[in-house]
Amino acid sequence: MNRAGKLWTLVGALAWLGFFAITVNLPSVQEFPDMASLLLQVAAIVIGIGLLFMVILAGESTDWPAWSRYTMFAGGVASIVLPVALADNSLPLRALSTLGLILIAVPVGYWVGDRMEKVTNLVPLAVAMAFADIYSVFQGPSKKIVEGMEEHQQKVAEAMAEAIKNAPPEEAATAAAAAAHSVKVPWVNYLFVHMPLPIHEAAPVMGVGDFVILAFLFRAAWVHGLDKRLIYGTTLVMAIVALAASQVFNLALPALVSIAFGTIFVLWFREPRMRNIDRQEVMLTFAVAALFIALMAGKWLMAVARV
C-alpha cells in the first residue's frame, strides 16, 4: 500500500487542480435561474470537498519517511508565504495554497495518529481538538481571523461599488474586477481551503484545522484497522452538515467539531473496540471538556464585567 498510497496522493492532487481549473472556467451559472445556480454551486463545493478528503485519506495511507514529512510541511508553509509575498490572490495560487494546507495537515496527522497506542485514545484526542476549535472560533484566534476576512470582504465590496459608480456601463464589470484585485488580501486568507465555484471564483469554506483533524482521523483508521469507507463517509457528511448549518444560521460554525464528534459517535456504535475505553481515558475526556468550558466561561464573564 506504500507505493500505491503515494501514487493515489499524487493522482488526487492533480485531479484537484484539474477540477479547480475546469470549474472556475465553466460558463457562469449566474445566468441560470436562482435555484439552479445555487444547486450547481453547492454541487461544486460537495465534489471539491469529497475530492480533497480523498487526497488526505490517500496521503495518510502510506509510510512517509521523516525527511519527506518535513519537506511536505515546508512546502505547505511556502504555499501560504508565496502569494502573500507576491500580493497575488489569483485563482491558480488559491488552488495551490489549498493543496499546501494538505501538505501541512498530512505530516501533522501522521505524527499524532502514529502516537495513538490504542484506538480508544481517539476519544480524548478528538474531544480535545474539538473543544480547542470551539474556543478558537468563538473567543480565540479563529474569531479574529474570521473578523479580518469579513472586514476584507467589506472593503472589496466597497471598492467594487465605487468602481462601478465611476465607470461607463460597458466597462463596469472590468472596473469592478480590477478594484477587487487592488484590495490587499490578509495573509490569513491562505489558511482557508478555497473551493472552486462555477462563477469564475473560489470561496473559503474550511480552515487548516479541519484538514488536521481529518488527517489525524484517517491516519488512526489506517494504523488501527478501522473502516476507512465509514470514516471517509462520516467525515464528508459531517463537514457538509456543518457548512450547511453555517449558511442557514449565518454563523461561523466550526466544521472540525462536527467532524470530530460525528466520527466518534458513529465509531462508538460500529466499532466494538471503541467501547473498551478505560477509566483514565474517560476522566481525561471530561477533564479536557471541563477545562475549555471553564476557560470560555471565564472569558465571557470578564467581557460582561467590562460592560
C-alpha positions as CSV (number, residue, x, y, z in Angstrom):
1,M,0.0,0.0,0.0
2,N,3.0,2.2,0.5
3,R,3.7,2.9,-3.2
4,A,0.0,2.8,-4.1
5,G,-0.8,5.4,-1.4
6,K,1.8,7.8,-2.8
7,L,0.6,7.3,-6.3
8,W,-3.0,7.9,-5.4
9,T,-2.0,11.0,-3.4
10,L,-0.3,12.4,-6.5
11,V,-3.2,11.5,-8.8
12,G,-5.7,13.0,-6.3
13,A,-3.7,16.3,-6.1
14,L,-3.6,16.5,-9.9
15,A,-7.3,15.7,-10.1
16,W,-8.0,18.5,-7.7
17,L,-6.1,21.1,-9.8
18,G,-7.9,19.9,-12.9
19,F,-11.3,20.1,-11.1
20,F,-10.5,23.6,-9.9
21,A,-9.4,24.8,-13.3
22,I,-12.4,23.3,-15.1
23,T,-15.0,24.5,-12.5
24,V,-13.9,28.2,-12.4
25,N,-13.7,28.3,-16.2
26,L,-17.2,27.0,-16.8
27,P,-19.8,29.4,-18.2
28,S,-21.1,31.4,-15.2
29,V,-24.1,29.7,-13.5
30,Q,-25.3,33.1,-12.5
31,E,-27.0,33.1,-15.9
32,F,-29.2,30.2,-14.7
33,P,-32.4,30.7,-12.5
34,D,-31.6,31.3,-8.9
35,M,-32.3,27.8,-7.6
36,A,-30.4,26.1,-10.4
37,S,-27.4,28.4,-9.8
38,L,-27.4,27.6,-6.1
39,L,-27.6,23.9,-6.7
40,L,-24.7,23.9,-9.1
41,Q,-22.6,25.9,-6.7
42,V,-23.5,23.5,-3.9
43,A,-22.6,20.6,-6.1
44,A,-19.2,22.1,-6.9
45,I,-18.4,22.5,-3.2
46,V,-19.5,19.0,-2.3
47,I,-17.5,17.4,-5.1
48,G,-14.5,19.6,-4.2
49,I,-14.6,18.6,-0.5
50,G,-15.0,14.9,-1.4
51,L,-12.0,15.1,-3.7
52,L,-9.8,16.8,-1.1
53,F,-10.8,14.4,1.6
54,M,-9.8,11.5,-0.7
55,V,-6.3,13.1,-1.2
56,I,-5.9,13.3,2.6
57,L,-7.1,9.7,3.0
58,A,-4.6,8.5,0.4
59,G,-1.8,10.7,1.9
60,E,-2.3,9.1,5.3
61,S,-2.4,5.5,3.9
62,T,1.3,5.4,3.2
63,D,4.5,5.5,5.3
64,W,6.3,8.7,4.6
65,P,10.0,8.9,5.7
66,A,10.8,11.7,8.2
67,W,12.6,13.8,5.6
68,S,9.6,13.7,3.2
69,R,7.2,14.8,6.0
70,Y,9.4,17.8,6.9
71,T,9.6,18.6,3.2
72,M,5.8,18.4,2.9
73,F,5.3,20.8,5.9
74,A,7.9,23.3,4.5
75,G,6.2,23.2,1.1
76,G,2.8,23.8,2.7
77,V,4.1,26.8,4.6
78,A,5.7,28.1,1.4
79,S,2.3,27.9,-0.4
80,I,1.0,30.4,2.2
81,V,4.0,32.7,2.2
82,L,4.4,32.9,-1.6
83,P,1.0,34.5,-2.5
84,V,1.3,36.9,0.5
85,A,4.8,37.9,-0.6
86,L,3.6,38.4,-4.2
87,A,0.3,40.1,-3.1
88,D,-1.3,37.7,-5.5
89,N,-4.8,36.4,-4.8
90,S,-5.3,34.9,-8.2
91,L,-7.3,31.7,-8.6
92,P,-4.3,29.5,-9.5
93,L,-2.5,30.4,-6.3
94,R,-5.6,29.8,-4.3
95,A,-5.8,26.3,-5.8
96,L,-2.1,25.7,-4.9
97,S,-2.4,27.1,-1.4
98,T,-5.3,24.7,-0.7
99,L,-3.0,21.8,-1.7
100,G,-0.4,23.4,0.6
101,L,-2.8,23.1,3.5
102,I,-2.9,19.3,2.8
103,L,0.9,19.3,2.8
104,I,0.7,20.8,6.3
105,A,-2.1,18.6,7.6
106,V,-0.7,15.2,6.4
107,P,2.5,15.2,8.4
108,V,0.8,16.6,11.5
109,G,-2.0,14.0,11.3
110,Y,0.7,11.3,10.7
111,W,2.6,12.4,13.8
112,V,-0.5,12.5,16.1
113,G,-2.1,9.3,14.7
114,D,1.0,7.2,15.0
115,R,1.3,8.1,18.7
116,M,-2.1,6.6,19.5
117,E,-1.3,3.4,21.4
118,K,-4.9,2.0,21.1
119,V,-8.0,3.0,19.2
120,T,-9.8,4.4,22.3
121,N,-7.2,7.1,22.5
122,L,-9.2,8.6,19.6
123,V,-11.9,9.8,22.1
124,P,-9.9,12.2,24.3
125,L,-7.7,13.4,21.4
126,A,-10.7,14.2,19.2
127,V,-12.6,15.8,22.1
128,A,-9.6,18.0,22.9
129,M,-9.3,19.1,19.3
130,A,-13.0,19.8,19.0
131,F,-13.1,21.9,22.2
132,A,-9.9,23.8,21.2
133,D,-11.6,24.7,17.9
134,I,-14.8,25.8,19.7
135,Y,-12.8,28.1,21.9
136,S,-10.7,29.4,19.0
137,V,-13.8,30.1,16.8
138,F,-15.8,31.9,19.4
139,Q,-13.2,33.5,21.7
140,G,-9.7,32.8,20.3
141,P,-7.6,33.3,17.2
142,S,-10.1,31.9,14.7
143,K,-12.6,34.5,15.7
144,K,-10.1,37.3,14.9
145,I,-9.3,35.6,11.6
146,V,-12.9,35.4,10.6
147,E,-13.4,39.1,11.6
148,G,-10.4,40.0,9.5
149,M,-11.8,38.1,6.5
150,E,-15.2,39.8,6.9
151,E,-13.5,43.2,7.0
152,H,-11.6,42.4,3.8
153,Q,-14.8,41.3,2.1
154,Q,-16.4,44.6,3.1
155,K,-13.5,46.6,1.7
156,V,-13.7,44.6,-1.6
157,A,-17.5,45.3,-1.8
158,E,-16.9,49.0,-1.2
159,A,-14.1,49.2,-3.8
160,M,-16.2,47.4,-6.4
161,A,-19.2,49.6,-5.8
162,E,-17.1,52.7,-6.1
163,A,-15.5,51.5,-9.3
164,I,-18.9,50.6,-10.9
165,K,-20.2,54.0,-10.0
166,N,-17.4,55.9,-11.7
167,A,-17.1,53.7,-14.8
168,P,-19.1,53.7,-18.0
169,P,-21.7,50.9,-18.1
170,E,-19.8,48.9,-20.7
171,E,-16.7,48.9,-18.5
172,A,-18.3,48.3,-15.2
173,A,-17.5,44.6,-14.9
174,T,-13.8,45.1,-15.8
175,A,-13.5,48.1,-13.4
176,A,-15.1,46.1,-10.6
177,A,-12.8,43.2,-11.1
178,A,-9.7,45.5,-11.1
179,A,-10.9,47.2,-7.9
180,A,-11.5,43.9,-6.1
181,H,-8.0,42.8,-7.1
182,S,-6.4,46.0,-5.8
183,V,-7.6,45.4,-2.2
184,K,-4.8,43.8,-0.3
185,V,-5.7,40.3,0.9
186,P,-4.8,39.4,4.5
187,W,-2.4,36.5,4.9
188,V,-4.9,34.6,6.9
189,N,-6.9,34.2,3.7
190,Y,-4.5,31.4,2.8
191,L,-5.2,29.4,6.0
192,F,-8.6,28.6,4.4
193,V,-9.5,25.9,1.9
194,H,-10.8,27.6,-1.2
195,M,-13.4,25.7,-3.2
196,P,-13.9,26.5,-6.9
197,L,-17.3,27.8,-8.0
198,P,-18.7,27.9,-11.5
199,I,-19.0,31.7,-11.2
200,H,-15.3,32.3,-12.0
201,E,-14.5,32.5,-8.3
202,A,-13.3,30.4,-5.4
203,A,-14.8,30.6,-1.9
204,P,-13.1,29.9,1.5
205,V,-15.2,27.2,3.2
206,M,-12.9,25.3,5.6
207,G,-9.7,26.0,7.7
208,V,-6.4,24.2,8.0
209,G,-7.6,22.9,11.4
210,D,-10.3,21.0,9.7
211,F,-7.7,19.3,7.5
212,V,-5.6,18.5,10.5
213,I,-8.4,16.6,12.3
214,L,-9.2,14.8,9.1
215,A,-5.6,13.7,8.6
216,F,-5.4,12.5,12.2
217,L,-8.7,10.5,11.9
218,F,-7.6,9.0,8.6
219,R,-4.1,8.1,9.9
220,A,-5.7,6.5,13.0
221,A,-8.0,4.5,10.7
222,W,-5.0,3.1,8.8
223,V,-2.9,2.4,11.8
224,H,-5.7,0.7,13.9
225,G,-7.5,-1.0,11.1
226,L,-10.7,1.0,11.2
227,D,-13.3,1.0,8.4
228,K,-11.9,3.6,6.0
229,R,-15.0,3.9,4.0
230,L,-17.1,4.5,7.1
231,I,-14.8,7.2,8.4
232,Y,-14.5,8.9,5.0
233,G,-18.2,8.9,4.5
234,T,-18.9,10.1,8.0
235,T,-16.4,13.0,7.9
236,L,-17.6,14.1,4.5
237,V,-21.3,14.1,5.6
238,M,-20.5,15.9,8.9
239,A,-18.4,18.6,7.0
240,I,-21.3,19.2,4.6
241,V,-23.7,19.4,7.6
242,A,-21.5,22.0,9.3
243,L,-21.2,24.1,6.2
244,A,-24.9,24.0,5.5
245,A,-25.7,24.9,9.1
246,S,-23.3,27.9,8.9
247,Q,-25.2,29.2,5.8
248,V,-28.6,28.6,7.3
249,F,-27.8,30.3,10.7
250,N,-25.3,32.8,9.2
251,L,-22.7,31.7,11.8
252,A,-19.1,30.7,11.5
253,L,-19.7,27.2,12.9
254,P,-16.5,25.1,13.1
255,A,-16.6,22.0,10.8
256,L,-13.9,20.4,12.9
257,V,-16.3,20.0,15.8
258,S,-19.0,18.3,13.7
259,I,-16.4,16.0,12.1
260,A,-14.8,15.0,15.4
261,F,-18.0,14.3,17.4
262,G,-19.8,12.8,14.4
263,T,-17.0,10.4,13.7
264,I,-16.7,9.3,17.4
265,F,-20.4,8.8,17.6
266,V,-20.6,6.6,14.5
267,L,-17.5,4.6,15.5
268,W,-18.9,4.1,19.0
269,F,-21.8,2.1,17.5
270,R,-20.0,0.5,14.6
271,E,-16.6,-0.4,16.1
272,P,-16.8,-2.6,19.3
273,R,-13.2,-1.7,20.3
274,M,-14.2,1.9,20.8
275,R,-16.5,0.8,23.7
276,N,-13.5,-0.6,25.6
277,I,-12.5,2.9,26.7
278,D,-10.8,2.8,30.1
279,R,-11.4,4.9,33.2
280,Q,-8.3,7.1,32.6
281,E,-9.4,8.0,29.1
282,V,-12.9,8.8,30.3
283,M,-11.5,11.1,33.1
284,L,-9.2,12.8,30.6
285,T,-12.0,13.4,28.1
286,F,-14.2,15.1,30.8
287,A,-11.2,17.0,32.2
288,V,-10.4,18.4,28.8
289,A,-14.0,19.4,28.2
290,A,-14.3,21.0,31.6
291,L,-11.1,22.9,31.1
292,F,-12.2,24.5,27.9
293,I,-15.7,25.2,29.2
294,A,-14.3,26.9,32.3
295,L,-11.9,28.9,30.1
296,M,-14.7,30.1,27.8
297,A,-17.0,30.9,30.7
298,G,-14.2,32.9,32.4
299,K,-13.6,35.0,29.3
300,W,-17.3,35.6,28.9
301,L,-17.7,36.7,32.5
302,M,-14.7,39.0,32.1
303,A,-16.3,40.5,29.0
304,V,-19.6,41.0,30.8
305,A,-17.9,42.6,33.7
306,R,-16.2,45.2,31.5
307,V,-19.6,46.2,30.1
